[in-house]
Amino acid sequence: ARESARMTALQVQQQLSVQTLGIINQAPNSLLGLFR
């Protein structure tokens, strides 16, 4: 049970990091769009 909990925790961390990377990559584009 402990191993499965560890695996799910790692998966959640990966998903969060992927989401934050996507937001960081999109932010400069939206900011540039505001200045056009």
C-alpha distance matrix in Angstrom:
0.0 3.8 5.4 5.3 6.3 8.7 10.0 10.8 12.4 14.4 15.5 16.7 18.5 20.2 21.3 22.7 24.6 25.9 27.2 28.8 30.4 31.8 33.2 34.7 36.3 37.7 39.1 42.0 43.1 43.3 45.1 47.6 48.1 49.1 51.7 53.3
3.8 0.0 3.8 5.5 5.1 6.2 8.7 10.0 10.6 12.4 14.4 15.4 16.6 18.5 20.1 21.2 22.7 24.5 25.9 27.1 28.7 30.4 31.7 32.9 34.7 36.3 37.4 40.2 41.6 41.9 43.5 46.0 46.8 47.7 50.1 51.9
5.4 3.8 0.0 3.8 5.4 5.1 6.2 8.7 9.8 10.6 12.4 14.3 15.4 16.7 18.5 20.1 21.2 22.7 24.5 25.9 27.0 28.8 30.5 31.6 33.0 34.8 36.2 38.8 40.1 40.7 42.4 44.6 45.5 46.7 49.0 50.6
5.3 5.5 3.8 0.0 3.8 5.3 5.0 6.2 8.5 9.8 10.5 12.3 14.2 15.3 16.5 18.4 20.0 21.1 22.6 24.4 25.7 27.0 28.7 30.2 31.5 33.1 34.6 37.4 38.4 38.8 40.7 43.0 43.6 44.8 47.3 48.8
6.3 5.1 5.4 3.8 0.0 3.8 5.4 5.2 6.1 8.7 9.9 10.6 12.3 14.3 15.4 16.5 18.4 20.0 21.1 22.6 24.3 25.8 27.1 28.5 30.2 31.7 32.9 35.8 37.0 37.2 38.9 41.4 42.0 43.0 45.5 47.2
8.7 6.2 5.1 5.3 3.8 0.0 3.8 5.5 5.1 6.3 8.7 9.9 10.6 12.4 14.4 15.4 16.6 18.4 20.1 21.2 22.6 24.5 25.9 26.9 28.6 30.4 31.6 34.2 35.6 36.1 37.6 40.0 40.9 42.0 44.3 46.0
10.0 8.7 6.2 5.0 5.4 3.8 0.0 3.8 5.4 5.1 6.2 8.7 9.9 10.6 12.4 14.3 15.4 16.6 18.5 20.1 21.1 22.7 24.5 25.7 27.0 28.8 30.3 32.9 34.0 34.7 36.5 38.6 39.4 40.7 43.1 44.5
10.8 10.0 8.7 6.2 5.2 5.5 3.8 0.0 3.8 5.4 5.0 6.1 8.6 9.8 10.5 12.3 14.2 15.3 16.5 18.4 19.9 21.1 22.6 24.2 25.6 27.0 28.5 31.4 32.4 32.6 34.6 36.9 37.4 38.6 41.2 42.6
12.4 10.6 9.8 8.5 6.1 5.1 5.4 3.8 0.0 3.8 5.4 5.1 6.2 8.7 9.9 10.6 12.3 14.3 15.4 16.6 18.3 20.0 21.2 22.5 24.3 25.8 26.9 29.8 31.1 31.4 32.9 35.4 36.2 37.2 39.6 41.3
14.4 12.4 10.6 9.8 8.7 6.3 5.1 5.4 3.8 0.0 3.8 5.4 5.1 6.2 8.7 9.9 10.6 12.3 14.3 15.4 16.4 18.4 20.0 20.9 22.4 24.4 25.7 28.2 29.6 30.2 31.8 34.0 35.0 36.3 38.4 40.0
15.5 14.4 12.4 10.5 9.9 8.7 6.2 5.0 5.4 3.8 0.0 3.8 5.4 5.1 6.2 8.6 9.9 10.6 12.3 14.3 15.3 16.6 18.5 19.9 21.0 22.6 24.3 27.0 27.9 28.5 30.5 32.6 33.2 34.7 37.0 38.4
16.7 15.4 14.3 12.3 10.6 9.9 8.7 6.1 5.1 5.4 3.8 0.0 3.8 5.4 5.1 6.2 8.6 9.9 10.6 12.3 14.2 15.3 16.6 18.3 19.9 21.1 22.4 25.4 26.5 26.6 28.5 30.9 31.5 32.6 35.1 36.7
18.5 16.6 15.4 14.2 12.3 10.6 9.9 8.6 6.2 5.1 5.4 3.8 0.0 3.8 5.5 5.1 6.1 8.6 9.9 10.6 12.2 14.2 15.4 16.3 18.2 19.9 20.9 23.6 25.1 25.6 27.0 29.4 30.4 31.4 33.7 35.4
20.2 18.5 16.7 15.3 14.3 12.4 10.6 9.8 8.7 6.2 5.1 5.4 3.8 0.0 3.8 5.5 5.1 6.1 8.6 9.9 10.5 12.3 14.3 15.2 16.3 18.3 19.9 22.3 23.5 24.4 26.1 28.1 29.0 30.5 32.7 34.1
21.3 20.1 18.5 16.5 15.4 14.4 12.4 10.5 9.9 8.7 6.2 5.1 5.5 3.8 0.0 3.8 5.5 5.1 6.2 8.7 9.9 10.6 12.4 14.2 15.3 16.5 18.3 21.1 21.9 22.4 24.4 26.6 27.1 28.5 31.0 32.3
22.7 21.2 20.1 18.4 16.5 15.4 14.3 12.3 10.6 9.9 8.6 6.2 5.1 5.5 3.8 0.0 3.8 5.4 5.1 6.2 8.5 9.8 10.6 12.2 14.1 15.3 16.3 19.3 20.6 20.7 22.4 24.9 25.6 26.6 29.0 30.7
24.6 22.7 21.2 20.0 18.4 16.6 15.4 14.2 12.3 10.6 9.9 8.6 6.1 5.1 5.5 3.8 0.0 3.8 5.4 5.1 6.1 8.6 9.9 10.4 12.1 14.1 15.2 17.7 19.2 20.0 21.3 23.5 24.7 25.9 27.9 29.6
25.9 24.5 22.7 21.1 20.0 18.4 16.6 15.3 14.3 12.3 10.6 9.9 8.6 6.1 5.1 5.4 3.8 0.0 3.8 5.5 5.1 6.2 8.7 9.9 10.5 12.3 14.2 16.6 17.5 18.5 20.4 22.2 23.0 24.7 26.9 28.1
27.2 25.9 24.5 22.6 21.1 20.1 18.5 16.5 15.4 14.3 12.3 10.6 9.9 8.6 6.2 5.1 5.4 3.8 0.0 3.8 5.4 5.1 6.3 8.6 9.9 10.6 12.2 15.2 16.0 16.2 18.3 20.5 21.0 22.3 24.8 26.2
28.8 27.1 25.9 24.4 22.6 21.2 20.1 18.4 16.6 15.4 14.3 12.3 10.6 9.9 8.7 6.2 5.1 5.5 3.8 0.0 3.8 5.4 5.0 6.1 8.5 9.8 10.4 13.3 14.8 15.1 16.5 18.9 19.9 20.9 23.1 24.9
30.4 28.7 27.0 25.7 24.3 22.6 21.1 19.9 18.3 16.4 15.3 14.2 12.2 10.5 9.9 8.5 6.1 5.1 5.4 3.8 0.0 3.8 5.4 5.0 6.1 8.5 9.9 11.9 13.3 14.6 16.0 17.7 19.1 20.6 22.4 23.9
31.8 30.4 28.8 27.0 25.8 24.5 22.7 21.1 20.0 18.4 16.6 15.3 14.2 12.3 10.6 9.8 8.6 6.2 5.1 5.4 3.8 0.0 3.8 5.5 5.1 6.1 8.6 11.0 11.4 12.4 14.5 16.2 16.8 18.7 20.9 21.9
33.2 31.7 30.5 28.7 27.1 25.9 24.5 22.6 21.2 20.0 18.5 16.6 15.4 14.3 12.4 10.6 9.9 8.7 6.3 5.0 5.4 3.8 0.0 3.8 5.4 5.1 6.0 9.2 10.2 10.2 12.0 14.4 15.1 16.2 18.6 20.2
34.7 32.9 31.6 30.2 28.5 26.9 25.7 24.2 22.5 20.9 19.9 18.3 16.3 15.2 14.2 12.2 10.4 9.9 8.6 6.1 5.0 5.5 3.8 0.0 3.8 5.5 5.3 7.3 9.5 10.4 11.2 13.2 14.8 16.0 17.7 19.5
36.3 34.7 33.0 31.5 30.2 28.6 27.0 25.6 24.3 22.4 21.0 19.9 18.2 16.3 15.3 14.1 12.1 10.5 9.9 8.5 6.1 5.1 5.4 3.8 0.0 3.8 5.7 6.5 7.5 9.5 11.0 12.1 13.5 15.5 17.0 18.1
37.7 36.3 34.8 33.1 31.7 30.4 28.8 27.0 25.8 24.4 22.6 21.1 19.9 18.3 16.5 15.3 14.1 12.3 10.6 9.8 8.5 6.1 5.1 5.5 3.8 0.0 3.8 5.8 5.4 6.4 8.8 10.2 10.7 12.7 14.8 15.8
39.1 37.4 36.2 34.6 32.9 31.6 30.3 28.5 26.9 25.7 24.3 22.4 20.9 19.9 18.3 16.3 15.2 14.2 12.2 10.4 9.9 8.6 6.0 5.3 5.7 3.8 0.0 3.9 5.5 5.3 6.2 8.6 9.8 10.8 12.8 14.6
42.0 40.2 38.8 37.4 35.8 34.2 32.9 31.4 29.8 28.2 27.0 25.4 23.6 22.3 21.1 19.3 17.7 16.6 15.2 13.3 11.9 11.0 9.2 7.3 6.5 5.8 3.9 0.0 3.8 5.5 5.0 6.1 8.5 9.9 10.8 12.5
43.1 41.6 40.1 38.4 37.0 35.6 34.0 32.4 31.1 29.6 27.9 26.5 25.1 23.5 21.9 20.6 19.2 17.5 16.0 14.8 13.3 11.4 10.2 9.5 7.5 5.4 5.5 3.8 0.0 3.8 5.4 5.1 6.1 8.8 10.1 10.7
43.3 41.9 40.7 38.8 37.2 36.1 34.7 32.6 31.4 30.2 28.5 26.6 25.6 24.4 22.4 20.7 20.0 18.5 16.2 15.1 14.6 12.4 10.2 10.4 9.5 6.4 5.3 5.5 3.8 0.0 3.8 5.4 4.9 6.4 9.0 10.1
45.1 43.5 42.4 40.7 38.9 37.6 36.5 34.6 32.9 31.8 30.5 28.5 27.0 26.1 24.4 22.4 21.3 20.4 18.3 16.5 16.0 14.5 12.0 11.2 11.0 8.8 6.2 5.0 5.4 3.8 0.0 3.8 5.3 5.2 6.6 9.0
47.6 46.0 44.6 43.0 41.4 40.0 38.6 36.9 35.4 34.0 32.6 30.9 29.4 28.1 26.6 24.9 23.5 22.2 20.5 18.9 17.7 16.2 14.4 13.2 12.1 10.2 8.6 6.1 5.1 5.4 3.8 0.0 3.8 5.4 5.2 6.4
48.1 46.8 45.5 43.6 42.0 40.9 39.4 37.4 36.2 35.0 33.2 31.5 30.4 29.0 27.1 25.6 24.7 23.0 21.0 19.9 19.1 16.8 15.1 14.8 13.5 10.7 9.8 8.5 6.1 4.9 5.3 3.8 0.0 3.8 5.5 5.3
49.1 47.7 46.7 44.8 43.0 42.0 40.7 38.6 37.2 36.3 34.7 32.6 31.4 30.5 28.5 26.6 25.9 24.7 22.3 20.9 20.6 18.7 16.2 16.0 15.5 12.7 10.8 9.9 8.8 6.4 5.2 5.4 3.8 0.0 3.8 5.6
51.7 50.1 49.0 47.3 45.5 44.3 43.1 41.2 39.6 38.4 37.0 35.1 33.7 32.7 31.0 29.0 27.9 26.9 24.8 23.1 22.4 20.9 18.6 17.7 17.0 14.8 12.8 10.8 10.1 9.0 6.6 5.2 5.5 3.8 0.0 3.8
53.3 51.9 50.6 48.8 47.2 46.0 44.5 42.6 41.3 40.0 38.4 36.7 35.4 34.1 32.3 30.7 29.6 28.1 26.2 24.9 23.9 21.9 20.2 19.5 18.1 15.8 14.6 12.5 10.7 10.1 9.0 6.4 5.3 5.6 3.8 0.0
